Amino acid sequence: MTRRGEQQSVAAKDRLEAGANRDMRVFLIAGEHSGDALGGKLMAALTDALKGRVSYHGVGGQAMAREGLKSLFPLDDIAVMGPVSILKHFPLIAKRVYQTIDAAVAAKPDIVVIIDSPEFTHPIAKRIRKRAPLIPIIDYVSPSIWAWRSGRARKMKPYVDHVLALLPFEPDAHEKYGGPPCTYVGHPLAERQERMRALNSEDLKERLGLAQGDLILTVLPGSRTSEIKRLMGPFGETLALLQDRGHDIKIIMPVIKTLQPVIEQYAKGWPQHPHFIQSEDDKFRAFKASKAALAASGTVTLELALAGTPMVVAYKVDPLAAQLRFLLNVHSVVLANLVLGENAFPECLQERCTPGIMADALEALLTETPARKAQLEALQKIPSAMAYEGTSPSDHAASIIKSYALKTPVR
């Protein structure tokens, strides 16, 4: 056993002995809203696994707040993406990084869990390991080492004790590239399939004043301010084109409460005012009610896929980030395509993120065309492609985190 391993074992023994007298302390760090959603479900599973004897500290958003986390600062302070956006907000992000490091070390937690957002969470994890080397660190959501910069796997190993993967091919990728131990826990979205099927979309349509025969399109411009700013304009022009072609489309937009004012501002020039919804259940009701969706690339493509909603996926990054595309070594950036292993869902990226291209792709999904039939057939394969065995993904993740916090064997 290494010197650090021996020290961890002693520290773990102390934690076990102290466990009879105090709650376990868990420090969680999420860097964006999708990570906050994962963190909230993980916290609920941890609370259950520890029979409520746990206290939470760290950084998160509304979902994690509902499970008992008082965030050090608002999540929107750091939820930015792309080199230019990060550079623009760098002074505040740097301040938040060191604020989080100091708070994590001061909290003396039994374990630190970083959740996605590697540009923000990994620099923090490195410095926590340096200042408090005995605290176990778990990375919930693997960086996309299989897509680009595979060397990150090896570089993570000194400061990450275990990776909890959401995609089934990621453990093999970490083993191949020399990364930390990695376990596929299943994607939390897969837990929602039964609930999705039970939701009644007619209830949502009635509340929004939509008629039975209305042609509904769900529009999802992203969960980061930088994404919204780049996509709302092209999305609005795409919808205007469809309207000019004679399609009377009703728009539903699931939004995060804190971002709705920004989205509403950009939607003022759209051909019609969208119906805004905020609840998670209403989002899936909207997916079921929609003929198709226009979505920013991200986790939402898996949500749409599990709901069985045909989609067109788009994305734009800043010009500097766009120049780095040659580093990609995957056939698609759309997660639903990667899970399937085929490009079933059209992606309109960067210079292809134009109203004409997006309108053409969407129009092909609005009637019973071969393109629509092909997507519906591909969508039927998604649930089995994302299948997992045993307990729920959140419970599986919680069990591994608990094992590391108590230094017991990982199952």
Secondary structure in CASP SS format (residue, H / E / C, confidence):
PFRMAT SS
TARGET T0000
AUTHOR 0000-0000-0000
METHOD secondary structure of the structure
MODEL  1
M C 1.00
T C 1.00
R H 1.00
R H 1.00
G H 1.00
E H 1.00
Q H 1.00
Q H 1.00
S H 1.00
V H 1.00
A H 1.00
A H 1.00
K H 1.00
D H 1.00
R H 1.00
L H 1.00
E H 1.00
A H 1.00
G H 1.00
A C 1.00
N C 1.00
R C 1.00
D C 1.00
M E 1.00
R E 1.00
V E 1.00
F E 1.00
L E 1.00
I E 1.00
A E 1.00
G C 1.00
E C 1.00
H H 1.00
S H 1.00
G H 1.00
D H 1.00
A H 1.00
L H 1.00
G H 1.00
G H 1.00
K H 1.00
L H 1.00
M H 1.00
A H 1.00
A H 1.00
L H 1.00
T H 1.00
D H 1.00
A H 1.00
L C 1.00
K C 1.00
G C 1.00
R C 1.00
V E 1.00
S E 1.00
Y E 1.00
H E 1.00
G E 1.00
V E 1.00
G C 1.00
G C 1.00
Q H 1.00
A H 1.00
M H 1.00
A H 1.00
R H 1.00
E C 1.00
G C 1.00
L C 1.00
K C 1.00
S C 1.00
L C 1.00
F C 1.00
P C 1.00
L H 1.00
D H 1.00
D H 1.00
I C 1.00
A C 1.00
V C 1.00
M C 1.00
G C 1.00
P H 1.00
V H 1.00
S H 1.00
I H 1.00
L H 1.00
K H 1.00
H C 1.00
F H 1.00
P H 1.00
L H 1.00
I H 1.00
A H 1.00
K H 1.00
R H 1.00
V H 1.00
Y H 1.00
Q H 1.00
T H 1.00
I H 1.00
D H 1.00
A H 1.00
A H 1.00
V H 1.00
A H 1.00
A H 1.00
K C 1.00
P C 1.00
D C 1.00
I E 1.00
V E 1.00
V E 1.00
I E 1.00
I E 1.00
D C 1.00
S C 1.00
P H 1.00
E H 1.00
F H 1.00
T H 1.00
H H 1.00
P H 1.00
I H 1.00
A H 1.00
K H 1.00
R H 1.00
I H 1.00
R H 1.00
K H 1.00
R H 1.00
A C 1.00
P C 1.00
L C 1.00
I C 1.00
P C 1.00
I E 1.00
I E 1.00
D E 1.00
Y E 1.00
V C 1.00
S C 1.00
P C 1.00
S C 1.00
I C 1.00
W C 1.00
A C 1.00
W C 1.00
R C 1.00
S C 1.00
G C 1.00
R H 1.00
A H 1.00
R H 1.00
K H 1.00
M H 1.00
K C 1.00
P C 1.00
Y C 1.00
V C 1.00
D C 1.00
H E 1.00
V E 1.00
L E 1.00
A E 1.00
L C 1.00
L C 1.00
P C 1.00
F C 1.00
E H 1.00
P H 1.00
D H 1.00
A H 1.00
H H 1.00
E H 1.00
K H 1.00
Y H 1.00
G C 1.00
G C 1.00
P C 1.00
P C 1.00
C E 1.00
T E 1.00
Y E 1.00
V C 1.00
G C 1.00
H C 1.00
P H 1.00
L H 1.00
A H 1.00
E H 1.00
R H 1.00
Q H 1.00
E H 1.00
R H 1.00
M H 1.00
R H 1.00
A H 1.00
L C 1.00
N C 1.00
S H 1.00
E H 1.00
D H 1.00
L H 1.00
K H 1.00
E H 1.00
R H 1.00
L H 1.00
G C 1.00
L C 1.00
A C 1.00
Q C 1.00
G C 1.00
D C 1.00
L E 1.00
I E 1.00
L E 1.00
T E 1.00
V E 1.00
L E 1.00
P C 1.00
G C 1.00
S C 1.00
R C 1.00
T H 1.00
S H 1.00
E H 1.00
I H 1.00
K H 1.00
R H 1.00
L H 1.00
M H 1.00
G H 1.00
P H 1.00
F H 1.00
G H 1.00
E H 1.00
T H 1.00
L H 1.00
A H 1.00
L H 1.00
L H 1.00
Q H 1.00
D H 1.00
R C 1.00
G C 1.00
H C 1.00
D C 1.00
I E 1.00
K E 1.00
I E 1.00
I E 1.00
M E 1.00
P E 1.00
V C 1.00
I C 1.00
K H 1.00
T H 1.00
L H 1.00
Q H 1.00
P H 1.00
V H 1.00
I H 1.00
E H 1.00
Q H 1.00
Y H 1.00
A H 1.00
K H 1.00
G H 1.00
W C 1.00
P C 1.00
Q C 1.00
H C 1.00
P C 1.00
H E 1.00
F E 1.00
I E 1.00
Q C 1.00
S C 1.00
E H 1.00
D H 1.00
D H 1.00
K H 1.00
F H 1.00
R H 1.00
A H 1.00
F H 1.00
K H 1.00
A H 1.00
S C 1.00
K C 1.00
A E 1.00
A E 1.00
L E 1.00
A E 1.00
A E 1.00
S C 1.00
G C 1.00
T C 1.00
V H 1.00
T H 1.00
L H 1.00
E H 1.00
L H 1.00
A H 1.00
L H 1.00
A H 1.00
G C 1.00
T C 1.00
P C 1.00
M E 1.00
V E 1.00
V E 1.00
A E 1.00
Y E 1.00
K C 1.00
V C 1.00
D C 1.00
P H 1.00
L H 1.00
A H 1.00
A H 1.00
Q C 1.00
L C 1.00
R H 1.00
F H 1.00
L H 1.00
L C 1.00
N C 1.00
V C 1.00
H C 1.00
S C 1.00
V C 1.00
V C 1.00
L H 1.00
A H 1.00
N H 1.00
L H 1.00
V H 1.00
L H 1.00
G C 1.00
E C 1.00
N C 1.00
A C 1.00
F C 1.00
P C 1.00
E E 1.00
C E 1.00
L E 1.00
Q H 1.00
E H 1.00
R H 1.00
C C 1.00
T C 1.00
P H 1.00
G H 1.00
I H 1.00
M H 1.00
A H 1.00
D H 1.00
A H 1.00
L H 1.00
E H 1.00
A C 1.00
L C 1.00
L C 1.00
T C 1.00
E C 1.00
T C 1.00
P H 1.00
A H 1.00
R H 1.00
K H 1.00
A H 1.00
Q H 1.00
L H 1.00
E H 1.00
A H 1.00
L H 1.00
Q C 1.00
K C 1.00
I H 1.00
P H 1.00
S H 1.00
A H 1.00
M C 1.00
A C 1.00
Y C 1.00
E C 1.00
G C 1.00
T C 1.00
S C 1.00
P H 1.00
S H 1.00
D H 1.00
H H 1.00
A H 1.00
A H 1.00
S H 1.00
I H 1.00
I H 1.00
K H 1.00
S H 1.00
Y H 1.00
A H 1.00
L H 1.00
K C 1.00
T C 1.00
P C 1.00
V C 1.00
R C 1.00
END
